[in-house]
Amino acid sequence: MSILSYMKWLVVLILTGMIAGCSWTPERSNPFDPNSSLYVAPPIPNRPPVISGLAINTSCVNLPIEDQCGVTVKARISDPDSNLRIGDINVTVNGRFFGRLGYYPQDTLWAMTLEESELDSAISKFTGSLVTLSVSDDSGATAEDTIRFPRPFKEYPSITWPLSSLDCICPDYRTLKWERWNGSGQARELEIRFYYQNLFYVSRLTMNGISPSDTTTLVDQDLFQPADSNALVFYGWRVFVVDELGNAAGSISGGFRSVQHCTSACVPPPG
């Protein structure tokens, strides 16, 4: 083959390759192709965490000598870079360290609860204080959110039956009673909490979603340990008013035994 013929064939091959290259279309299912609907851009480094739903609630109970209150700080926290410093989620009040939040997977939020006895002053002293939640990640990015400490909610309801471990519930009489709540705040719901031997809170027994206008409710007796043969088995109970912001105020404690054989001690007073 002459050199001239060889050159002609080479030109043809080059032009054919150029045409084929121009008609090639990138694979659109490739997540690395910017023109693909599956394409995910690389993350922007050093993106800050995100805080949402920061709230602080008080929960107070009415005791014969002195009220007892607790406070809960809670928030949802996300981190787009997935490198949150989980041991560095701090709460300050007016610039002073107040506590550190932990994660509660069942509620998918970060929270911290402190009892009044753990604070350096009465909970009412914090009213109006500036509460700041600060978070950071391993890259040094930070985020903050602030909220005011609420006034403790102390508009307590009053229970009327049963009042002590001398009273009882039985298959024919399973009613708890309290006076109608007439507080000045806006109640969201009533909640009833139970305490084994009036000491240990039993969360699985909690009844919530009760209308603020209700004054009675029936309990499921099967949930309570029978006390027919053991007078030491009894329960305390409180009715809580929960306001629209989530603050709670609980009554003085009542009490009862759960028995299978009804007696006069299980019969509530009229009214």
C-alpha positions in Angstrom: 0.0 0.0 0.0 1.3 3.4 -0.9 1.9 6.1 1.6 -0.9 8.2 0.1 -3.5 5.3 0.5 -2.4 4.7 4.1 -2.9 8.4 4.9 -6.4 8.3 3.4 -7.4 5.3 5.6 -6.0 7.0 8.7 -8.0 10.1 8.0 -11.2 8.0 7.7 -10.5 6.2 11.0 -9.9 9.5 12.8 -13.1 11.0 11.5 -15.1 7.9 12.4 -13.8 8.1 16.0 -14.7 11.8 16.3 -18.2 11.2 15.1 -18.7 8.3 17.5 -17.3 10.4 20.4 -19.7 13.2 19.7 -22.7 10.9 19.7 -21.7 9.2 23.1 -24.1 10.0 25.9 -23.0 9.5 29.6 -24.8 6.8 31.6 -27.6 8.7 33.4 -27.9 6.1 36.1 -24.4 6.8 37.2 -24.5 8.7 40.6 -21.1 10.2 39.8 -22.5 11.9 36.7 -23.6 15.5 37.5 -26.3 15.2 34.8 -27.8 12.1 36.4 -30.9 12.3 38.6 -29.0 10.0 41.1 -26.1 12.4 41.4 -25.3 13.4 44.9 -23.0 16.3 45.3 -20.1 15.9 47.7 -20.8 17.4 51.1 -19.8 20.9 51.9 -17.2 20.6 54.6 -17.6 22.2 58.1 -21.4 22.5 58.0 -22.8 23.4 61.4 -25.2 21.2 63.4 -28.9 22.2 63.4 -31.0 22.7 66.6 -34.8 22.7 66.4 -37.7 22.5 68.8 -35.8 23.8 71.9 -38.1 23.7 74.9 -37.9 23.9 78.6 -40.7 22.6 80.9 -41.3 22.5 84.6 -43.1 19.8 86.5 -44.2 20.6 90.1 -46.1 18.5 92.7 -48.1 19.7 95.6 -46.6 18.4 98.9 -48.0 19.0 102.4 -44.9 21.0 103.6 -43.2 22.3 100.5 -43.7 22.0 96.7 -41.2 20.0 94.7 -40.3 20.9 91.2 -38.2 19.6 88.3 -37.1 21.0 85.0 -36.6 19.3 81.6 -34.6 20.9 78.7 -35.2 19.1 75.4 -34.4 19.7 71.7 -33.9 17.9 68.4 -30.4 18.1 67.0 -29.1 17.0 63.6 -25.7 17.2 62.1 -25.3 17.1 58.2 -21.7 16.0 58.5 -22.5 13.2 61.1 -19.6 14.1 63.4 -21.5 15.7 66.3 -19.7 15.9 69.6 -22.2 14.0 71.7 -20.4 14.8 74.9 -20.4 18.5 74.3 -24.1 19.4 74.2 -24.3 21.9 76.9 -26.9 24.1 78.6 -26.1 27.4 80.3 -28.3 29.7 82.2 -27.3 33.4 82.1 -23.8 32.2 81.0 -23.4 29.7 83.8 -23.1 25.9 83.1 -26.5 24.3 83.9 -26.1 20.7 82.5 -25.5 18.5 79.6 -28.1 16.8 77.3 -28.2 13.1 76.5 -29.9 11.3 73.7 -33.2 9.4 74.1 -33.8 7.2 71.0 -37.4 6.3 72.0 -38.3 9.9 71.7 -35.6 10.8 69.0 -34.6 13.9 71.0 -31.9 15.1 73.3 -33.0 15.9 76.8 -32.0 16.6 80.4 -34.1 16.5 83.6 -33.0 18.0 86.9 -34.8 18.0 90.2 -35.0 21.2 92.3 -32.8 19.5 94.9 -30.0 19.4 92.3 -30.1 23.1 91.7 -28.2 25.7 93.6 -31.3 27.8 94.2 -35.1 27.5 94.1 -36.5 26.8 90.6 -38.6 30.0 90.8 -35.3 32.0 91.0 -34.6 31.1 87.4 -37.8 32.6 85.9 -37.0 34.8 82.9 -33.3 33.7 82.8 -31.7 33.2 79.4 -31.2 29.5 78.7 -28.7 28.7 75.9 -28.1 25.3 74.2 -24.7 25.0 72.5 -23.5 22.2 70.3 -20.4 21.5 68.2 -19.0 18.9 65.9 -15.5 17.5 65.3 -14.8 19.9 62.5 -15.3 22.9 64.8 -18.6 24.0 63.5 -21.0 25.2 66.2 -24.7 26.1 66.7 -26.7 27.8 69.5 -30.3 28.4 70.4 -31.8 30.3 73.3 -35.1 30.3 75.2 -36.3 32.0 78.4 -36.8 30.0 81.6 -40.6 29.7 82.2 -42.3 30.6 85.4 -43.0 27.3 87.3 -46.6 26.1 86.7 -48.2 25.6 90.1 -51.9 25.7 89.7 -52.6 22.3 91.3 -55.7 20.1 90.9 -57.2 18.5 94.0 -58.0 14.8 94.4 -61.1 13.5 96.3 -61.0 9.7 96.0 -59.2 7.4 96.9 -57.1 9.1 99.5 -54.9 6.6 101.3 -53.8 3.0 101.4 -56.8 2.3 103.6 -59.0 2.8 100.6 -59.3 0.4 97.8 -60.4 -0.3 94.2 -62.2 -3.6 93.3 -64.1 -5.0 90.3 -67.2 -3.0 91.1 -65.5 0.3 92.2 -62.6 1.4 90.0 -63.2 5.1 90.0 -60.6 7.9 90.7 -62.1 11.3 91.5 -60.8 14.9 91.7 -62.3 18.3 91.7 -62.8 20.3 88.5 -59.7 22.3 87.7 -60.3 26.0 87.5 -56.9 27.4 87.1 -56.2 30.6 85.2 -53.8 29.0 82.6 -54.8 27.1 79.5 -54.8 23.3 80.2 -54.0 20.9 77.4 -54.8 17.7 79.2 -54.9 15.9 82.5 -52.5 13.0 83.3 -52.6 10.5 86.1 -49.4 9.0 87.4 -49.1 6.0 89.7 -46.4 5.1 92.3 -45.8 1.7 93.8 -46.0 2.0 97.6 -46.3 5.7 96.9 -42.6 5.8 96.3 -41.7 4.4 92.9 -43.1 5.9 89.7 -44.5 3.2 87.4 -44.5 4.8 84.0 -46.4 2.0 82.2 -49.5 2.8 84.3 -49.6 6.5 83.3 -53.0 7.6 81.9 -52.9 10.7 79.7 -55.1 12.5 77.2 -57.8 13.1 79.8 -59.9 16.1 79.1 -59.3 19.1 81.5 -63.0 19.3 82.2 -63.2 15.7 83.4 -63.4 14.9 87.2 -63.4 11.1 87.2 -61.8 8.2 85.3 -61.9 4.4 85.5 -58.7 2.4 86.0 -57.9 -1.0 84.5 -57.6 -3.1 87.7 -55.7 -5.9 86.0 -52.7 -3.6 85.7 -52.3 -3.4 89.5 -50.8 -6.0 91.8 -53.5 -7.6 94.0 -53.3 -6.8 97.7 -56.0 -9.1 99.1 -53.4 -11.1 101.0 -50.7 -8.5 101.4 -51.6 -5.1 103.0 -48.2 -3.8 102.1 -49.0 -3.7 98.4 -50.6 -0.4 97.6 -50.3 2.5 95.1 -50.1 6.2 95.3 -51.5 8.4 92.6 -51.6 12.0 91.5 -53.5 13.9 88.8 -51.4 16.4 86.8 -52.6 19.4 84.8 -50.5 19.8 81.7 -50.6 23.3 80.1 -50.3 24.1 76.4 -46.5 24.5 76.7 -46.0 21.1 78.4 -45.5 22.4 81.9 -47.2 20.1 84.6 -48.6 20.7 88.0 -49.5 17.6 90.2 -51.9 17.2 93.1 -51.1 15.9 96.5 -50.8 12.1 96.5 -53.8 9.8 97.0 -53.6 6.1 97.6 -55.4 2.7 97.3 -55.0 -1.0 97.4 -56.3 -3.2 94.5 -58.5 -6.1 95.8 -60.7 -8.7 94.2 -63.3 -8.7 97.0 -65.1 -5.4 97.4 -65.6 -4.0 100.9 -66.9 -0.7 102.3 -63.4 0.7 102.0 -63.7 0.5 98.2 -67.0 2.5 98.0 -66.3 6.2 97.2 -68.2 8.9 99.1 -71.3 10.3 97.3 -71.0 13.3 95.0 
